[in-house]
Structures are given as C-alpha cells and as structure tokens.
Amino acid sequence: MTPVTPSFDDDERALARALHGRVDAMNESPLGLQDVSAKAGKIRRRRQVTAAVGVAAAVVILVPAAIAAGGFFGKDPEPPVVSQSSTPSATPSAVESPSASPSVSTPATPVSQVFDVTSLEPGAAPAVAYAVLDYRGYEARGGTIHGTDGSTTPLPDLSLRSFAPLGDGYIVDMWDPDTLAEWVFQLDHNGATIGDGWQADGGIAVSPGGTIVAWTGTDGTVYTADAAHDEILTMPAISAPGPYRTVGVVGEDCKEGRSTDAGCTVFVNTSGTTPRAWFTTSHGIVDRLPTITQATAVLERRVAGVSSIDETEPGSCSWMMEDFSTKLWQSCDNTLGAISPDGTMLVGLPDYLDGFGPTTLDILDMADGTPIRSWTADQASATYFQEVWEDESHLLMVTFQDDEWAIVRLGADGSMDYAVPPVKKSMDHGPFVLARH
C-alpha cells in the first residue's frame, strides 16, 4: 500500500511535528498532530493566554456494541534506541429526531462552583495508573509509571504522550524529540521494551474492558495489542490520508471468529484537508461515520462527535446520535467528552477549545445533555487536562494553578480533593500523565 501524502507542505509539516512534540511534553495536551498541522500554516490566538500551544480535546471513547455486533460496520525511519530512567521519579440545546423538527429544551440551572483547586484536602490515591515525567531542559525525557498496586515502572528515554496498562506491562506512546517521530512500544513490568516498536500517528485507545489497546500507523494501518492472547494484530487501514487520531475500541478480542465477541472495531479521526471520523473492523469493513466530522464519545448504540466548527464566533456544535443516523440531541454549548462507565453522564468541555487548556467544565446528563454540575472560571481559577473517569461518579484530571500541577478528583456531587498532591512546576513542565482506560 502506498501512503497518500497529506495536503500540508514540507515547512508546515515540520512546524506541526515540532509543535506536536512541545505540546505533548505538556502532558498529552488534547491537541493532536492533526490539529496542530491544520493550524501550522497560520498560527493564531483567539483568547487571552499567557504562553502556550493551542489545544483541542482528544477524548478516549467507548464504542457502540451495535457496531461490534455487525452491520455498521521513501524509507521508514529506524526505531529510536531507547533506555530506561535509572531511578524512579519521586511522587511528589436543540433536540432533533428523523421524524420531527428540532425543538428547544431549557435545562434547569445546574449547581456550579468556581474551578479552584488550591488548598484541597488530600484524598485516596488514584484508582488509575499515572506517570511522573522527568525533564531535560524543556523536553520530557523518561520518567516513572506508578501502578494502582503501588508498583513503579521506568519509562524509555523519550517523551511520553499517553499510555495504558496491558497485562502485567504497558503500551506507551512516545515522542522522539530528536527525529520528530511518534513511536508505540510494549513494555514489561520492569520497563524493558518488547520488540522494536511501531512508528505511529495519533496516540492510543483502549477497549472498555482494558484488554485491547489500539493505535494507527503512519500509513493508516490500525494495530491492536491483545493482553489475553499476548499478540499484536493488524486491522484494515483507514483509506484516507492522515494525520490520524485513534479514539476508541469496542470488543475485547480482535481475532475474527475466535470468540463470541464478534470481533472488534476501532475508531480513528483524520484531519487532513477535510476532517473525517472513520471506523475499521475485524470483519474487514472500513467506512466513514455520517453527520459528525470528529468522533468524541461512543457508548453502545450512542455516538457523539463534533459536526461543525465556527472559527469566527468562535464555537462548535456536537450531536449525540443513536445507531449512527438517529439524532437524539445537539449541543452548541459543549464539546461532548468522556462518558462515565455506567453510561449515565458525560464530560461537557467548552464548545471551542483553544489556548493553554480548558478552564470551565460541565458534567452532563447522558439522556439529553442537561448539565448536572458545572465548574466556572475566574481570573485565578485552574486549567485542566486529561479528564478520565475513575468510577461511575468521579473524574480524575491533571490541573495547573498558581504554578502548581496536581491530579484532582472531581465528584458529580461537587466534591473535590487531591488524588496526587500539588508539585511546583512551570506551565511548560507538566509532570503528570494519566493512563488511558
């Protein structure tokens, strides 16, 4: 297969990859390489920020069971030589249906509070693995993964973008600042790399049960690592040029016909000249999602994603759909984010994601997008990144406020505490990365 070259000139591509590496050094900023590439020709700022690369939400998504059940469905660079850190790091709306015209619902005013994470009480350790990064100058280089069982695993001497537990080890997505290339490696529990790794584009995604981790190669080929069977499989390639962003997996066995799980499906966004949301299945089917241009959240028969972006307002609109075609509800107030494990709530990010990071957040009712709880911003409030559901009613996220980084736990009831206490670091030395799960 001959890869199709994305529609960016060489200078823009070089700038995009350089920005990508710097952004990822700030803890898997929601802006992926594809988003940076789209802006590399004309970098601009529409909001007041002190100093940062623009960011947009990248959400690890769950994927509809309906899809899994069938029917919807020059020379490569050498892998970098990697070494592990010598010692572990210290832990410091309108509603629309096909048969009716849209109607407007007016939700009740949600309970809200300012997103201030100073002087919180310490809480329980996170029930999700996290990494503490080391730095050399402005580049993140190596660090240590802290497992939920108290174990520590050293990272390769590259910049960690994202990672996920797999069996008794990890899949890590790394950025090589020297070659401006992205690599995925499998690590054992001691941090040793297994094999040579894979050149990748656009991060990793994890199945709901955590047994499958997926990523996309630079030519659009999709790879899946299977913890239960200790194997790496390839899926049909996305039939469009990148840049890519791997955003979700459904099914816990990607070997067709091996189990009753009916294979698996991986969702991938592309954002070349025309952004698209795609899926590829172990059945051999590759196709585009209708209505939305970038998938952001999926659960069982529900699919959410961005349908339009207004760069002049600025703002965006997103749809929650059922079975891909039935429009359930629309939000032009939020970008629809991660869905809670029990499917009753989801994260509502700002409708336009730009600047250093979001400063406001809503928890939405999955049924209709009504805000259940809101966090607002003032001149002294926090910025957040990497929002991950810890359980059915609590979010974990990396926060930055007053030159301090922390991992904070937010409850749907408005509770807030430190899962990992604050450490003093500058805005471009973010120390924490939460595991995808």
MOURJO-V370382 format. One record per residue. PSI is psi in whole degrees, -180 to 180 (NA if undefined). D_CENTER is the distance of its C-alpha to the mean C-alpha in Angstrom with 2 decimals. Layout:
psi = [PSI PSI]
d_center = [D_CENTER D_CENTER]
This chain:
psi = [129 118 143 131 127 158 58 139 169 -40 -43 -39 -43 -43 -42 -45 -36 -45 -39 -46 -42 -41 -45 -25 -18 39 62 58 144 -18 121 177 -37 -36 -40 -40 -41 -26 -4 -27 -24 80 133 169 132 -4 161 113 153 -52 115 167 140 146 154 150 135 119 128 128 152 164 147 134 -26 -36 -47 -30 -10 160 -39 12 NA -115 132 142 150 145 144 150 125 148 156 155 141 -34 148 147 149 145 80 NA 152 147 131 144 160 -24 2 151 155 144 153 130 143 98 155 151 124 160 132 161 158 140 76 118 17 145 36 160 146 139 -163 156 151 142 18 138 152 160 146 122 148 157 145 108 -128 3 129 129 107 -162 -160 132 132 111 162 -16 8 -3 159 141 121 147 154 161 55 -176 117 130 -48 163 165 141 144 111 -130 15 -148 153 127 139 115 151 129 105 -21 -41 -3 47 151 136 144 131 150 128 145 -179 -16 -3 2 138 142 111 -172 -14 175 133 132 173 106 28 -167 163 157 141 159 -36 -6 7 -14 131 131 152 168 134 170 -18 7 -7 135 132 145 131 129 114 -39 -32 3 58 158 123 157 144 163 140 149 127 47 152 155 -165 157 161 115 121 -8 158 140 145 150 12 114 7 110 129 -2 -31 -176 7 -3 36 -160 166 138 136 135 132 144 149 60 -134 -41 109 139 154 130 161 150 140 159 -12 -12 10 133 128 168 148 140 166 -53 152 -21 120 139 -23 137 141 122 -116 0 136 129 151 168 130 -26 150 131 107 -16 -30 -54 166 -176 165 145 151 142 123 162 135 33 -28 -24 115 120 -55 156 145 127 13 -22 148 129 123 -155 140 140 154 -31 1 17 -20 163 161 135 104 167 153 -19 120 109 161 -163 -36 166 151 -7 155 142 147 123 151 127 -26 -39 4 9 132 132 -39 141 145 125 173 149 -173 -17 4 176 163 149 161 161 49 126 134 122 -37 -164 -18 10 137 145 143 153 132 156 125 133 46 28 136 143 166 119 143 125 132 152 -15 4 -3 150 135 170 121 -36 125 162 147 145 113 152 168 -24 18 48 125 -12 143 124 143 145 139 NA]
d_center = [27.88 27.96 24.65 24.78 24.38 21.99 23.97 23.49 26.48 26.62 26.63 23.56 21.68 22.87 21.91 18.41 17.88 19.58 17.47 14.29 15.72 16.75 13.53 11.68 14.71 13.78 11.02 7.82 8.56 6.42 8.99 8.82 12.28 13.05 12.82 14.84 17.22 17.96 19.03 20.68 24.00 24.35 22.42 23.15 22.48 23.10 22.72 24.44 22.42 24.13 22.37 18.83 16.77 15.45 11.85 10.02 7.14 3.92 3.72 4.34 7.91 11.37 13.89 17.49 20.31 22.46 20.83 21.18 24.76 25.54 26.68 23.50 22.64 30.20 29.50 26.33 25.77 26.65 23.99 24.19 26.37 24.37 25.86 24.81 25.25 28.81 28.25 25.44 24.03 25.43 23.45 24.53 25.05 26.74 27.07 27.93 29.15 30.74 34.16 34.17 33.64 30.88 31.86 30.61 29.80 30.24 28.32 29.99 29.02 26.43 27.08 25.44 25.51 24.66 21.44 23.54 22.48 25.67 28.13 26.18 27.66 26.24 24.80 24.04 21.93 18.33 18.22 14.95 15.30 14.47 15.53 18.00 18.15 21.47 22.34 25.06 25.72 22.59 20.76 18.72 20.63 20.30 20.20 20.18 18.02 19.46 19.57 20.25 23.78 24.55 24.26 23.14 21.97 22.37 19.83 21.01 22.26 19.36 16.32 13.49 9.98 8.33 10.48 11.57 15.16 17.25 20.88 22.48 20.24 16.71 14.65 13.51 11.83 14.25 15.43 19.23 20.55 23.94 23.24 20.09 18.57 15.44 16.36 15.22 17.73 18.89 20.41 23.09 23.48 25.57 23.01 24.98 23.27 24.21 25.15 24.40 20.69 19.16 18.43 14.99 13.06 9.37 7.67 7.89 7.59 10.11 13.02 14.12 16.91 15.09 17.59 15.64 12.92 12.40 11.89 13.71 16.73 18.00 20.44 18.08 19.04 16.55 17.02 16.74 17.76 19.82 20.68 23.61 25.33 24.29 23.65 21.42 21.82 21.21 20.38 21.87 20.45 18.78 21.91 20.72 20.14 16.84 14.91 12.27 8.58 8.29 6.60 9.03 12.33 15.52 18.56 19.41 21.72 21.17 24.85 26.61 29.54 29.18 28.36 28.54 24.78 25.47 23.05 19.33 17.12 13.94 12.15 11.48 11.47 14.09 15.11 18.52 21.48 20.43 16.77 16.54 14.55 15.89 16.37 18.33 20.31 22.48 25.33 25.11 23.89 21.61 21.39 19.75 18.62 21.16 21.00 17.36 16.18 12.38 11.10 8.84 10.31 12.99 15.53 18.82 20.53 18.27 15.91 14.39 13.39 14.65 18.24 19.57 19.08 22.15 22.22 25.65 25.28 22.31 20.17 18.49 19.09 17.04 18.59 18.40 20.34 22.11 22.92 21.31 24.35 25.48 24.10 23.95 22.97 21.62 20.19 20.82 20.22 16.53 13.27 12.44 9.49 8.96 12.36 14.62 15.90 19.24 18.06 20.05 17.61 14.30 12.68 14.28 12.85 15.48 16.57 16.38 13.76 15.69 17.06 16.02 13.68 14.25 17.45 17.90 16.23 17.55 17.39 18.54 20.82 19.37 22.86 23.22 20.61 23.13 21.93 22.84 22.11 21.30 20.82 22.46 22.88 26.01 26.94 26.31 23.17 19.87 16.60 13.35 9.81 7.08 8.66 9.18 12.28 14.96 17.42 18.63 19.38 17.59 14.31 13.46 12.10 13.05 15.78 18.18 21.67 25.10 24.01 22.58 19.18 18.63 16.47 17.58 17.96 18.39 20.40 20.87 24.45 23.69 24.08 22.44 22.93 21.82 20.06 20.42 23.04 22.79 23.53 25.04 23.08 22.89 19.97 19.28 19.48 16.55 17.33 14.59 11.34 10.36 10.05 7.62 10.06]
